[in-house]
Amino acid sequence: MDRRCSSIVLYIAEVPVVSTSPAVQTFVTGSTVTIACSAVAYPPPTFAWRYGDSGQIVEHVKDEGRGDTPVDSWMDSDRVSTDHEGLLTIRNATRDDAGRWECIATNDLGVGSDVALLEYIGIHFIFDTIR
């Protein structure tokens, strides 16, 4: 008697279900802010971020043969960027970065999104006491 074992892996296709973390974050001028975006989806999604109602998009695309390439649709791409896993990074944050940031995950089946809020709390001062 010949006993063979085989297994089958079943992938169920689904529209991205998205979450951001943290959902609300405070920051001061000059800080580096990061917001993570994750999605449960198959096939795996691509990520983009949209700022406020401006329609400005920050996204990261994989270009076959050239590796990962950020798309320069953001007005200051040296300061604001995202990676292929959905992590948004804002360097040297300013008051203008405060507001609604929407993470958008897209795959062949559809689009899902979630929103994170950045709240500006002021300028960070360092005081030196002279003795």
C-alpha positions in Angstrom: 0.0 0.0 0.0 1.5 3.3 -1.1 0.7 6.2 1.3 1.3 9.7 0.0 0.7 12.9 1.8 -0.1 16.1 -0.1 -1.3 19.4 1.0 -3.2 22.2 -0.7 -2.9 25.8 0.1 -6.0 27.8 -0.6 -5.8 31.6 -0.9 -9.0 33.5 -0.6 -9.0 36.8 -2.5 -10.2 39.8 -0.6 -10.5 43.6 -0.8 -8.0 45.3 1.5 -9.2 45.9 5.1 -6.9 48.8 6.3 -5.8 50.1 9.7 -3.4 52.9 10.7 -1.4 53.2 13.8 -1.4 55.4 15.7 -4.8 56.7 14.8 -4.0 60.0 16.5 -0.6 61.4 17.0 0.8 64.7 18.3 4.0 66.3 17.2 6.2 69.4 17.6 8.1 71.4 15.0 11.2 69.6 13.7 10.3 66.1 14.8 10.1 63.0 12.7 6.6 61.5 12.5 5.8 58.0 11.4 2.4 56.4 10.8 2.1 52.7 10.0 -0.5 51.4 7.6 -1.4 47.7 7.4 -3.9 45.8 5.3 -5.3 42.3 5.4 -5.8 41.4 1.7 -5.0 39.0 -1.0 -3.4 39.6 -3.4 -1.1 41.9 -1.4 -1.9 45.5 -1.8 0.1 48.6 -2.8 -0.1 51.6 -0.5 -0.4 55.3 -1.0 -1.1 58.2 1.4 -3.3 61.2 0.7 -3.0 64.4 2.7 -6.2 66.2 3.8 -8.5 67.4 1.1 -5.7 68.6 -1.1 -5.5 65.4 -3.1 -1.7 65.3 -2.7 -0.5 61.7 -2.9 2.6 60.1 -1.4 3.1 56.6 -2.8 5.8 54.0 -3.4 5.8 51.7 -6.4 7.9 48.8 -7.4 9.4 49.2 -10.9 10.5 45.8 -12.3 14.2 45.9 -13.1 14.9 49.1 -11.2 13.7 48.2 -7.6 11.5 50.3 -5.4 11.0 53.9 -6.6 9.1 56.6 -4.8 6.7 58.6 -6.9 7.4 62.3 -6.7 3.8 63.5 -6.5 4.3 65.1 -3.1 5.5 68.7 -3.1 8.5 67.9 -0.8 9.5 64.3 -1.4 12.8 64.6 0.4 10.9 65.3 3.6 7.7 63.2 3.2 8.0 59.6 2.0 6.4 56.1 2.3 7.7 52.6 1.7 6.3 49.6 0.0 4.9 48.3 3.4 2.8 51.4 4.0 5.0 53.3 6.5 4.6 57.1 6.2 7.6 59.2 7.4 7.5 62.9 7.7 10.9 64.4 8.6 11.4 67.9 10.1 7.6 68.2 10.6 5.9 71.6 10.5 2.5 72.9 11.5 1.4 72.5 7.8 1.7 68.7 8.2 -1.0 68.6 10.8 -4.4 67.2 9.7 -5.9 64.1 8.1 -3.7 61.5 6.5 -5.5 58.7 4.6 -3.8 55.4 3.9 -5.1 53.8 0.7 -4.5 50.1 0.0 -5.3 48.8 -3.5 -5.3 45.3 -5.0 -6.9 43.7 -8.0 -10.2 43.3 -6.1 -10.6 46.9 -4.8 -9.6 49.6 -2.4 -9.6 50.0 1.3 -8.6 53.0 3.4 -8.2 54.3 7.0 -7.4 57.7 8.4 -4.8 58.9 10.9 -4.8 62.4 12.4 -1.7 64.4 13.1 -2.1 67.2 15.8 0.4 70.0 16.0 1.2 71.0 19.6 3.9 73.6 19.1 7.5 74.3 19.0 10.0 72.2 21.1 12.2 74.4 23.2 15.4 73.3 24.9 16.4 75.5 27.9 19.9 75.6 29.2 20.3 77.0 32.6 23.4 79.0 33.2 25.0 78.6 36.6 
